Amino acid sequence: MVDTFNTYVNGTKKDTGIAEPPHKFTGLTPSTKYTLGVSRVAEDGRESTVTTIDHTTPALVIPVETITLAPKNATGTSLEVGEK
């Protein structure tokens, strides 16, 4: 048997028995601060101290594929009428 890894999110164990890094943390909310951790589990079952990092996930970015601009009428002028 080989050593495996456990992962933690904000101190809660999430994934166990990971055979080898790297590991992707999934299901995280955008623009949120997390404490992410990993520990090594030896063949005899002993778990190492959890090594952690603080990480803030990036904001959700929705790419824009198309922007269409159209005049308000055929002459390109506003149809709104107001008093001056």
N, C-alpha and C positions, 0 to 999 in steps of 0.2 A: 504494500500500500504506500502511496506517496502523500506528502503533506497537501492539505487543501486550505482554502481561505473562506472566511466569513465576512460579510459586509454589514455595515450599520448605517442607518440614517437617523440623525438626532438621537443617538444612543439606543435605538431599537434595532435588534438583529433582523435583517431583511433576507439575505441569501446565505445559504450554507453549502458546504461541499464543493465550492468552485475549484475546478481542477487546476487552472492556471490563469494568471492575469493576462491581459487587461480585462477589466470588468466594467460594463456600462451601468450606471445608475439610471433607471428609467422611472417614469411616472412622477417626475418632479415638477412642481408648479413654477412657471416663469416669474422672475423678479422676486424670488424668495431666498432667504439665507438658510443654509443647511450646514450641519456638521456631519461630514461623511467620514466613515471609518472602515478599516480593514484589519483583520487579524489572521494569523497563520495557525492552523490546527495541525499539530504533529501527528505522526503515525500512531502514537500511543494515546491520542485523544486530548492531549494538553493544548490549551489555546493560549497564544501569546497575548501580550497587552495589545489593546486596540490602538492603532495609530490613526489619528484623525486630522482632518483639515476643514477649515471653514470655507464655504463656497456659496456665492450668491449666483443663482441661475440668471442667465440673460433674459431680457424682456422678449416677449413673443413678437416676432417680426413676420408679418404677412406680406410676401412679395407682391408688388403691383405688376400685373402683366400688361394691362392696357388702360390708357386714359383717353377718353373721347371728349372733345370740346365741340360744342355746337352753339351757334348763335340762337338768341331767343326768337328771332323771326328771320325771314329770308334776307332782309337788308342788313342784318347784324346789329340792329339797334334794339333797345329795350322796348317792350310793349307797355311798360308802366307809364301812366300819365300822372303827373303831379303838378301842384301849383307852385309857382316861384314867387 
